[in-house]
Amino acid sequence: MTTHDQSSIIAGLNDKQLEAVTLPHESALILAGAGSGKTRVLTTRIAWLIQTGQVSPTGLLAVTFTNKAAKEMLTRLTSMLPINTRGMWVGTFHGLCNRLLRAHHREALLPATFQILDSADQLSAIKRLMRIMNVDDEKFPPKQVMSYINGCKEEGLRAHSVQAYDQHSKRMQEIYDEYDKQCQREGVADFAELLLRCYELLSRDANIRQHYQDRFKYILVDEFQDTNRLQYLWLKLLAGKTGVVFAVGDDDQSIYAFRGARVGNMHDFERDFSVENIVKLEQNYRSHSNILDAANAIISNNRNRLGKNLWTASGKGEPVRVYQAYNDMDEASYLIDEIQSLQNEGTHLSDIAILYRSNAQSRVIEHALFASNIAYRVYGGLRFFERAEIKHALAYMRLIANPEDDTALLRVINFPARGIGARSLEQLQESARKMGGSLWNAALQLSGKVGSFVSLIKQIQQESIGITLPEIAELCTSLSGLKTFYQTEKEGEDRIANLNELVSAATSFMNQDIGSSIDENGEIAQSLLVQFLTHASLEAGEHQAEAGREAVQLMTVHAAKGLEFKTVFITGLEEGLCPHEQSMYESNGLEEERRLMYVAVTRARQKLYLSYAQSRMLHGQVRYGIPSRFLDEIPEGLLKRVNSTKPATKPIDSFQQSKSVSSSSQKLAMPWRIGQNVAHAKFGQGVVVNYEGNASDLRVQVNFGREGLKWLALEYAKLEAV
């Protein structure tokens, strides 16, 4: 190999990238900041090792987190070197473990043709097992059981190693044990099993372990900050005492703790592998410095960071705009105005992203975009009125308005599950066909579980007479059992938030249209219900841009990781939303929220807009917001503040006049800020999580731990700061 060949590979690398690519034969941690060329460094390191003769293409192993990333890496490699990548071990943890288990299926106690269960297959297998074991699926919801099993496996625990503290956890342990036996009998493995089975094989079979330790002298890992406990243990085992691990990651972008990611793995790696080389890739090729300086200032408030500071040679750029909105609709209106101005300046819609902390926040924004005829696309998710939980709730509302709506009835007659199976539905449909009527009329003739469903719909109909549209929405989501059902799901919090947002949607619709006057027979409410359902159908059925069409991108901050846009709007920057109120109860939860904000800010290349609302409709009620603490962490010199030109209501005026800009020094009519520790004579110590009302009638919500959540009238609360 000539010097010229080597130089062509490393041409264009900056000093730190070059240092990382040409490191000596020892384990190293590459701290790769956002937009610092991480993928290029990782791929070039592989090409460098191969071209300098330090390793053959089949003598290294590279781990990515997505199949897309693995394919991109292989494509880049073939453009750099004339090699055949077919025999290379480049892929995801699950893909690589599957490959190893196929090669050693006998030693792994698996059939040669073992099948992999996807999530739907795994859930089906668990449901089948629970029926055999006569397990009550209301006490032990199948999705909760699946989450428990996968969580145990991701911690490297078999059923016999899991501690059971009570009868419930003992039963979960038994289900896990029987599930393992069932999978073994049937010769199948779920995704979590692939990694655990592979780890166990390498742990107990010294010959196989030695074979792969000898083969893979170089192990390269992408997105190291996203590894969970078992993935890290697997890497340690595969590396052995002589293997070299090249780990690339960014502790400041570790935002998947809810999926099991351990940011602490980076510190453990530094210790366990005696890492002497920590190369920091800090030059950013994406954003202007005002944006990077804002991101650096925010993340500097986290403790125990490995530490880096992003910089760029591309200049300061425009200041970060901060908009204080009158309410959430004013916030959405501001977004529309700015987007239209950007369009007039020549910015493409696809270069604009609107980010939010939780999916439920998208509804008001979607409505504003829809009303303004601006094409949009919800990235990595569904539009509000297309989400499954919303369609379920709307189906119940449709049945209230018209019980003979067969489509709505079929959607929810057995959701949540109430024991009405396929055979019962076939009989119901056959009965309706013979009668020449609707499924509802046929159901009226039946008893049993179908009869119970009819009674439920009649009960909701009866209780909906004389109440407002938002109250009807709340009634349907509660009495139907939807909220209770989603409480049992691992990620049901978002779905429940969406159901609560449906109540807000109904409130907004009622206020904008007919109003709240209802006669004692509920006739206006019934008319308004039909209009609202029509509105929901129209917004669900149209306007999201087709693939390839220019459109504004809407997404959660989690979904935005790895993406970048010319212009980024980060919305809903209020305490309780961002940072999310749930983070107050979790160990290191606030630090993860700050990392999430850091990820959001570093998505922007040229323009960054931050917005918050003085009041916001949440769960059908007006909530008065405090600006996010993350806004206070940005130096004022980087910001250009823009206030709403709309007049605030008197309650909001009284808040704003008596509070400083900083959320850390509240002197409000409401003296407690969200996240503040307080004490109560009866309930003990707690944390403020919410408040609502107006200046003369304020209530504060406090989480008192074992005593639970309490709403207290501020006038009588007698809280003390802790």
CORKA-V361585 format. One record per pair of residues at least 4 apart in sequence whose ideal C-beta (glycine too) atoms are under 8 Angstrom apart, sorted by the first residue. I is the first residue (numbers start at 1). J is the second residue. Records with the same first field share a line. If there is no record, write none. Layout:
I=J ; J
//
This chain:
1=5 ; 6 ; 51 ; 52 ; 53
2=6
3=7
4=8
5=9 ; 51
6=10 ; 48 ; 51 ; 52
7=11
9=44 ; 47 ; 48 ; 51 ; 80 ; 81
10=18 ; 21 ; 22 ; 44 ; 48
13=17 ; 18 ; 21 ; 40 ; 41 ; 44
14=18 ; 37 ; 283
15=19
16=20 ; 279 ; 280 ; 281 ; 282 ; 283
17=21 ; 37 ; 40 ; 41 ; 44 ; 281
18=22
19=23 ; 279
20=28 ; 30 ; 41 ; 45 ; 279 ; 281
21=41 ; 44 ; 45 ; 48
22=48
23=28 ; 45 ; 246 ; 277 ; 279
25=54 ; 244
26=244 ; 276 ; 277
27=239 ; 244 ; 245 ; 246 ; 247 ; 269 ; 273 ; 274 ; 275
28=245 ; 246 ; 247 ; 275 ; 277 ; 278 ; 279
29=224 ; 247 ; 249 ; 266 ; 269 ; 270 ; 275 ; 277 ; 278 ; 279 ; 306
30=38 ; 41 ; 42 ; 246 ; 247 ; 248 ; 249 ; 278 ; 279 ; 281
31=249 ; 250 ; 251 ; 278 ; 279 ; 280 ; 281 ; 306 ; 308
32=36 ; 37 ; 38 ; 41 ; 248 ; 249 ; 250 ; 281
33=250 ; 252 ; 280 ; 281 ; 282 ; 284 ; 308 ; 310
34=250 ; 253 ; 284 ; 286 ; 287 ; 295 ; 310 ; 598 ; 599 ; 602
35=284 ; 285 ; 286 ; 287 ; 310 ; 564 ; 602
36=281 ; 282 ; 283 ; 284 ; 285 ; 310
37=41 ; 281 ; 285
38=42 ; 222 ; 248 ; 250 ; 281
39=43 ; 69 ; 72 ; 73 ; 76 ; 222
40=44 ; 76
41=45 ; 248 ; 281
42=46 ; 62 ; 73 ; 220 ; 222 ; 246 ; 248
43=47 ; 73 ; 76 ; 77 ; 80
44=48 ; 80
45=49 ; 220 ; 246
46=50 ; 60 ; 62 ; 73 ; 77 ; 220
47=51 ; 77 ; 80 ; 81
48=52
49=54 ; 55 ; 60 ; 218
50=54 ; 55 ; 56 ; 57 ; 60 ; 81 ; 83
51=81
54=218
55=59 ; 60 ; 217 ; 218
56=60
57=83 ; 84 ; 85 ; 87 ; 88
58=87 ; 88 ; 89 ; 215
59=215 ; 216 ; 217 ; 218
60=88 ; 89 ; 216 ; 217 ; 218 ; 219 ; 220
61=89 ; 90 ; 96 ; 216 ; 218 ; 219 ; 220 ; 238
62=70 ; 73 ; 88 ; 89 ; 90 ; 91 ; 219 ; 220 ; 221 ; 222
63=91 ; 92 ; 93 ; 96 ; 219 ; 220 ; 221 ; 222 ; 235
64=69 ; 70 ; 73 ; 90 ; 91 ; 92 ; 222 ; 223
65=69 ; 92 ; 93 ; 222 ; 223 ; 226
66=70 ; 92
67=71 ; 91 ; 92 ; 95
68=72
69=73 ; 222
70=74 ; 90 ; 91 ; 92 ; 95
71=75
72=76
73=77 ; 90 ; 222
74=78 ; 85 ; 88 ; 90
75=79
76=80
77=81 ; 83 ; 85 ; 88
78=83 ; 85
85=90
89=96 ; 99 ; 216
91=95 ; 96 ; 99
92=96
93=97 ; 195 ; 231 ; 234
94=98 ; 191 ; 194 ; 195
95=99
96=100
97=101 ; 194 ; 195 ; 197 ; 198 ; 234
98=102 ; 116 ; 194
99=103
100=104 ; 198 ; 201 ; 212
101=105 ; 108 ; 110 ; 114 ; 189 ; 194 ; 197 ; 198 ; 201
102=112
104=108 ; 201 ; 205 ; 208
105=110 ; 111 ; 112 ; 114
106=110
107=201 ; 205 ; 208
108=197 ; 198 ; 201
109=184
110=114 ; 187 ; 189 ; 197
111=187
113=187
114=187 ; 188 ; 189
115=187 ; 188 ; 189
116=188 ; 189 ; 190 ; 191 ; 194
117=121 ; 122 ; 125 ; 183 ; 188 ; 189 ; 190 ; 191
118=122 ; 191
119=123 ; 146 ; 191
120=124
121=125 ; 188 ; 190
122=126 ; 146 ; 190 ; 191
123=127 ; 142 ; 143 ; 146
124=128
125=129 ; 179 ; 182 ; 183 ; 188
126=130 ; 142 ; 145 ; 146 ; 149 ; 175 ; 179
127=131 ; 137 ; 142
128=132
129=133 ; 175 ; 178 ; 179 ; 182
130=135 ; 137 ; 140 ; 142 ; 145 ; 175
131=135
133=174 ; 175 ; 178
135=139 ; 140 ; 171 ; 175
136=140
137=141 ; 142 ; 417
139=168
140=144 ; 145 ; 171 ; 172 ; 175
141=145 ; 485 ; 488 ; 489
142=146
143=147 ; 488 ; 489 ; 490
144=148 ; 488 ; 489 ; 490
145=149 ; 172 ; 175
146=150
147=151 ; 489 ; 490
148=152 ; 172 ; 176
149=153 ; 175 ; 176 ; 179 ; 192
150=154 ; 190 ; 191 ; 192
151=155 ; 260
152=157 ; 158 ; 159 ; 162 ; 176
153=157 ; 192 ; 193 ; 195 ; 196 ; 230
154=192 ; 195 ; 228 ; 229 ; 230 ; 260
155=229 ; 230
156=196 ; 199 ; 229 ; 230 ; 233
157=161 ; 162
158=162 ; 180 ; 196
159=173 ; 174 ; 176 ; 177 ; 180
160=177
162=169 ; 173 ; 176
163=169
164=169 ; 170 ; 172 ; 173
165=169
166=170
167=171
168=172
169=173
170=174
171=175
172=176
173=177
174=178
175=179
176=180
177=181
178=182
179=183
180=184
181=185
182=186
183=188 ; 189 ; 190 ; 193
189=193 ; 194 ; 197
190=194
191=195
192=196
193=197
194=198
195=199 ; 230 ; 231 ; 234
196=200 ; 230
197=201
198=202 ; 234
199=203 ; 230 ; 233 ; 234 ; 237
200=204
201=205 ; 208
202=208 ; 209 ; 212 ; 234 ; 237 ; 238
203=209 ; 237
205=209
206=210
207=211
208=212
209=213 ; 237 ; 240
210=214
211=215
212=216 ; 238
213=238 ; 239 ; 240 ; 242 ; 243
216=238 ; 239 ; 243
217=242 ; 243 ; 244
218=243 ; 244 ; 246
219=235 ; 238 ; 239 ; 243 ; 244 ; 245 ; 246
220=245 ; 246 ; 247 ; 248
221=227 ; 235 ; 245 ; 246 ; 247 ; 248 ; 249
222=248 ; 249
223=227 ; 248 ; 249
224=247 ; 248 ; 249 ; 265 ; 266 ; 269
225=249 ; 250 ; 251 ; 253 ; 254 ; 261 ; 263 ; 265 ; 266
226=249 ; 254 ; 256 ; 261
227=231 ; 232 ; 235 ; 261 ; 262 ; 265
228=232 ; 259 ; 260 ; 261 ; 262
229=233 ; 260 ; 262 ; 265
230=234
231=235
232=236 ; 262 ; 265 ; 268 ; 269
233=237
234=238
235=239 ; 245
236=272
238=243
239=243 ; 244 ; 245 ; 273
245=269 ; 273
247=266 ; 269
249=253 ; 254 ; 266
250=254
251=263 ; 266 ; 305 ; 306
252=299 ; 302 ; 305 ; 308 ; 595 ; 598
253=561 ; 595 ; 598 ; 599
254=261 ; 263 ; 592 ; 595
255=261 ; 557 ; 558 ; 561 ; 592 ; 595 ; 596 ; 599
256=260 ; 261 ; 558
257=261 ; 262 ; 263 ; 588 ; 592
258=491
264=268
265=269
266=270 ; 306
267=271 ; 304 ; 306
268=272
269=273 ; 275
270=275 ; 278 ; 306
271=275
278=306
280=307 ; 308
281=308
282=308 ; 309 ; 310 ; 311
283=310 ; 311 ; 312 ; 313
284=292 ; 310 ; 311 ; 312 ; 602
285=312 ; 314
286=312 ; 564 ; 602 ; 605
287=291 ; 292 ; 295 ; 310 ; 312 ; 314 ; 317 ; 602 ; 604 ; 605 ; 606
288=292 ; 312 ; 314 ; 315 ; 316 ; 317 ; 318 ; 605 ; 606
289=293 ; 311 ; 312 ; 314 ; 315 ; 316 ; 317
290=294 ; 316 ; 317 ; 318 ; 319 ; 320 ; 608 ; 638
291=295 ; 317 ; 320 ; 601 ; 602 ; 604 ; 605 ; 608
292=296 ; 310 ; 311 ; 312 ; 602
293=297 ; 635 ; 638
294=298 ; 320 ; 601 ; 608 ; 634 ; 635 ; 638 ; 639
295=299 ; 310 ; 598 ; 601 ; 602
296=300 ; 309 ; 310
297=633 ; 634 ; 635 ; 638
298=594 ; 597 ; 598 ; 601 ; 630 ; 633 ; 634
299=305 ; 594 ; 595 ; 598
300=633
301=594 ; 633
302=591 ; 594 ; 595
303=591
310=602
317=606 ; 607
318=606 ; 607 ; 640
319=638 ; 639 ; 640
320=608 ; 609 ; 610 ; 634 ; 638 ; 639 ; 640
321=607 ; 608 ; 609 ; 610 ; 639 ; 640 ; 641 ; 642
322=609 ; 610 ; 611 ; 631 ; 639 ; 640 ; 641 ; 642
323=331 ; 334 ; 609 ; 610 ; 611 ; 612 ; 642 ; 643 ; 644
324=611 ; 612 ; 614 ; 627 ; 641 ; 642 ; 643 ; 644
325=330 ; 331 ; 334 ; 611 ; 612 ; 613 ; 614 ; 644
326=330 ; 613 ; 614 ; 615 ; 644 ; 646 ; 647 ; 648 ; 652
327=331 ; 613 ; 614 ; 615 ; 616 ; 617 ; 622
328=332 ; 364 ; 572 ; 613 ; 615 ; 616 ; 617
329=333 ; 364 ; 368 ; 508
330=334 ; 613 ; 644 ; 646
331=335 ; 364 ; 571 ; 572 ; 611 ; 612 ; 613
332=336 ; 364 ; 365 ; 367 ; 368
333=337 ; 368
334=338 ; 611 ; 642 ; 644
335=339 ; 354 ; 365 ; 368 ; 569 ; 571 ; 609 ; 611
336=340 ; 368 ; 369 ; 372 ; 374
337=341
338=342 ; 569 ; 609
339=343 ; 349 ; 352 ; 374 ; 552
340=344 ; 372 ; 374
341=345
342=347 ; 352 ; 567 ; 607
343=347 ; 349
347=351 ; 352 ; 566 ; 567
348=352 ; 550
349=374 ; 375 ; 376 ; 550 ; 551 ; 552
350=550 ; 551 ; 552 ; 553
351=565 ; 566 ; 567
352=552 ; 553 ; 565 ; 566 ; 567 ; 568 ; 569
353=379 ; 552 ; 553 ; 554 ; 555 ; 560 ; 563 ; 565 ; 567 ; 568 ; 569 ; 603
354=365 ; 552 ; 553 ; 554 ; 555 ; 568 ; 569 ; 571
355=555 ; 556 ; 557 ; 560 ; 568 ; 569 ; 570 ; 571 ; 600 ; 603
356=361 ; 362 ; 365 ; 554 ; 555 ; 556 ; 557 ; 570 ; 571 ; 572
357=361 ; 556 ; 557 ; 572 ; 577 ; 578 ; 580 ; 596
358=494 ; 497 ; 556 ; 577 ; 580
359=381 ; 384 ; 387 ; 494 ; 497 ; 498 ; 556
360=384 ; 494 ; 497 ; 498 ; 500 ; 501
361=365 ; 501 ; 571 ; 572 ; 577
362=366 ; 378 ; 383 ; 384 ; 554
363=367 ; 384 ; 501 ; 504 ; 505
364=368 ; 508 ; 617
365=369 ; 554 ; 571
366=370 ; 376 ; 378 ; 383 ; 384 ; 539 ; 554
367=371 ; 508 ; 539
368=372
369=374 ; 375 ; 376 ; 543 ; 552 ; 554
370=539 ; 542 ; 543
374=552
375=543 ; 544 ; 545 ; 549 ; 550 ; 551 ; 552
376=543 ; 544 ; 545 ; 551 ; 552 ; 553 ; 554
377=544 ; 545 ; 551 ; 552 ; 553 ; 554
378=382 ; 383 ; 544 ; 554 ; 555
379=553 ; 554 ; 555 ; 559 ; 560 ; 563
380=555 ; 556 ; 559
381=387 ; 555 ; 556 ; 559
382=386 ; 387 ; 388
383=387 ; 539 ; 540 ; 544
384=390 ; 498 ; 501 ; 505 ; 539
385=390 ; 391 ; 394 ; 536 ; 537 ; 539 ; 540
386=390 ; 391 ; 540
387=391 ; 495 ; 498
388=392 ; 495
389=393 ; 482 ; 486 ; 495 ; 498 ; 499
390=394 ; 498 ; 499 ; 502 ; 536
391=395 ; 411 ; 540
392=396 ; 411 ; 412 ; 415 ; 480 ; 482
393=397 ; 473 ; 476 ; 477 ; 480 ; 482 ; 499 ; 502
394=398 ; 408 ; 502 ; 533 ; 536
395=399 ; 407 ; 408 ; 409 ; 411 ; 412
396=400 ; 408 ; 412 ; 457 ; 460 ; 476 ; 477 ; 480 ; 482
397=401 ; 472 ; 473 ; 476 ; 529 ; 532 ; 533
398=402 ; 405 ; 408 ; 533
399=403 ; 405 ; 408 ; 409 ; 412 ; 440 ; 457 ; 460
400=457 ; 460 ; 461 ; 464 ; 472 ; 476 ; 529
401=405 ; 526 ; 529 ; 530 ; 533
402=408
403=409 ; 438 ; 440 ; 457 ; 461
404=437 ; 438 ; 439 ; 440 ; 441
405=409 ; 440
406=410 ; 432 ; 438 ; 439 ; 440
407=411
408=412
409=413 ; 439 ; 440 ; 443
410=425 ; 439
411=415
412=480
413=418 ; 420 ; 425 ; 443 ; 450 ; 453
414=418 ; 419 ; 420 ; 421 ; 425
416=480 ; 481 ; 482 ; 484 ; 485
418=449 ; 452 ; 453
419=449
420=424 ; 425 ; 449 ; 450 ; 453
421=425
422=426
423=427
424=428 ; 449 ; 450
425=429
426=430
427=431
428=432 ; 439 ; 442 ; 443 ; 446 ; 450
429=433 ; 439 ; 442
430=434
431=435 ; 442 ; 445 ; 446
432=437 ; 438 ; 439 ; 441 ; 442
435=441 ; 442
437=441 ; 442
438=442
439=443
440=444 ; 454
441=445
442=446
443=450 ; 451 ; 453 ; 454
444=454
446=450 ; 451 ; 454
447=451
448=452
449=453
450=454
451=455
452=456
453=457
454=458
455=459
456=460 ; 479 ; 480
457=461
458=462
459=463 ; 479
460=464 ; 475 ; 476 ; 479 ; 480
461=465
463=467 ; 475 ; 479
464=471 ; 472 ; 475 ; 522 ; 525
465=521 ; 522 ; 525
466=518 ; 520 ; 521 ; 522 ; 525
467=471 ; 472 ; 475 ; 518 ; 522 ; 525
468=472 ; 510 ; 516 ; 518 ; 525
469=473 ; 506 ; 507 ; 509 ; 510 ; 525 ; 528 ; 529 ; 532
470=474 ; 503 ; 504 ; 506 ; 507 ; 510 ; 620
471=475
472=476 ; 506 ; 525 ; 529
473=477 ; 502 ; 503 ; 505 ; 506 ; 620
474=478 ; 503 ; 620
475=479
476=480 ; 482
477=482 ; 483 ; 499 ; 500 ; 502 ; 503
478=482 ; 483
481=485
482=486 ; 499
483=487 ; 496 ; 499
484=488
485=489 ; 492
486=492 ; 495 ; 496 ; 499
487=492 ; 496
488=492
489=495
491=495
492=496
493=497 ; 582
494=498
495=499
496=500
497=501
498=502
499=503
500=504 ; 618 ; 619 ; 620
501=505 ; 618 ; 619
502=506
503=507 ; 619 ; 620
504=508 ; 617 ; 618 ; 619 ; 620
505=509 ; 536
506=510 ; 532 ; 620
507=511 ; 617 ; 620
508=512 ; 617
509=513 ; 528 ; 531 ; 532 ; 535
510=514 ; 515 ; 516 ; 528 ; 532
511=515 ; 516
513=528 ; 531
514=524 ; 527 ; 528 ; 531
517=524
518=522 ; 523 ; 524 ; 525
519=523 ; 524
522=526
523=527
524=528
525=529
526=530
527=531
528=532
529=533
530=534
531=535
532=536
533=537
534=538
535=539
536=540
537=541
538=542
539=543
544=551
545=549 ; 550 ; 551
553=565
555=559 ; 560
556=560
557=561 ; 570 ; 596 ; 597 ; 599 ; 600
558=596
560=599 ; 600 ; 603
561=599
563=603
564=603 ; 604 ; 605
565=603 ; 604 ; 605
566=604 ; 605 ; 606 ; 607
567=604 ; 605 ; 606 ; 607 ; 608 ; 609
568=600 ; 601 ; 603 ; 604 ; 607 ; 608 ; 609
569=609 ; 611
570=578 ; 597 ; 600 ; 601 ; 608 ; 609 ; 610 ; 611
571=611
572=577 ; 578 ; 611 ; 612 ; 613 ; 616
573=577 ; 578 ; 610 ; 611 ; 612 ; 627 ; 628 ; 630 ; 631
574=578 ; 612 ; 613 ; 616 ; 625 ; 626 ; 627 ; 628
575=579 ; 581 ; 625 ; 626 ; 627 ; 628 ; 629 ; 663 ; 673 ; 674 ; 675
576=580 ; 581 ; 623 ; 625 ; 626 ; 674 ; 689 ; 690
577=581 ; 616 ; 625 ; 628
578=593 ; 596 ; 597 ; 628 ; 630
579=583 ; 584 ; 589 ; 590 ; 593 ; 594 ; 597 ; 628 ; 629 ; 630 ; 675
580=593
581=674 ; 689 ; 690
582=586 ; 589
583=589 ; 590 ; 592 ; 593
584=589 ; 590 ; 674 ; 675 ; 687 ; 689 ; 703
585=589 ; 687 ; 703
586=592
588=592
589=593
590=594 ; 675
591=595
592=596
593=597
594=598 ; 630
595=599
596=600
597=601 ; 628 ; 630
598=602
599=603
601=608
604=608
610=631
612=625 ; 627 ; 628 ; 631
613=625
614=624 ; 625 ; 644 ; 648 ; 652 ; 655 ; 656
615=622 ; 623 ; 624 ; 625 ; 649 ; 652
616=622 ; 623 ; 625
617=621 ; 622 ; 623
618=623
621=692
622=692
623=690 ; 691 ; 692
624=651 ; 652 ; 655 ; 670 ; 691 ; 692 ; 693
626=659 ; 663 ; 666 ; 673 ; 674
627=631 ; 632 ; 661 ; 663
628=632 ; 663
629=633 ; 663 ; 664 ; 675
630=634
631=663
632=661 ; 662 ; 663 ; 664
634=638 ; 639
635=639
644=648
648=652 ; 653 ; 656
649=653 ; 694
650=654 ; 694 ; 695
651=655 ; 693 ; 694 ; 695
652=656
653=657
654=658 ; 669 ; 695
655=659 ; 668 ; 669 ; 670 ; 695
658=667 ; 668 ; 669
659=666 ; 667 ; 668
660=665 ; 666 ; 667
663=673
664=673
666=670 ; 671 ; 672 ; 673
667=671
669=695 ; 698
670=691 ; 698 ; 700 ; 714
672=676 ; 678 ; 688 ; 691 ; 700 ; 719
673=688
674=688 ; 689 ; 690 ; 691
675=687 ; 688 ; 689
676=687 ; 688 ; 721
677=685 ; 686 ; 687 ; 721 ; 722
678=685 ; 686 ; 687 ; 688 ; 702 ; 719 ; 720 ; 721 ; 722
679=684 ; 685 ; 686 ; 719 ; 720 ; 721 ; 722
680=684 ; 685 ; 686 ; 702 ; 704 ; 710 ; 712 ; 717 ; 718 ; 719 ; 720
681=718
683=702 ; 704 ; 707 ; 710
684=704 ; 705 ; 707
685=704 ; 705 ; 722
686=702 ; 703 ; 704 ; 705 ; 707 ; 710
687=702 ; 703
688=700 ; 701 ; 702
689=701 ; 702 ; 703 ; 709
690=700 ; 701
691=698 ; 699 ; 700 ; 701 ; 714
692=698 ; 699 ; 701
693=697 ; 698 ; 699 ; 714
694=698
697=713
698=713 ; 714 ; 715
699=711 ; 712 ; 713 ; 714
700=711 ; 712 ; 714 ; 717 ; 719
701=709 ; 710 ; 711 ; 712
702=709 ; 710 ; 712 ; 719
703=708 ; 709
704=708 ; 709 ; 710
712=716 ; 717 ; 719
713=717
//
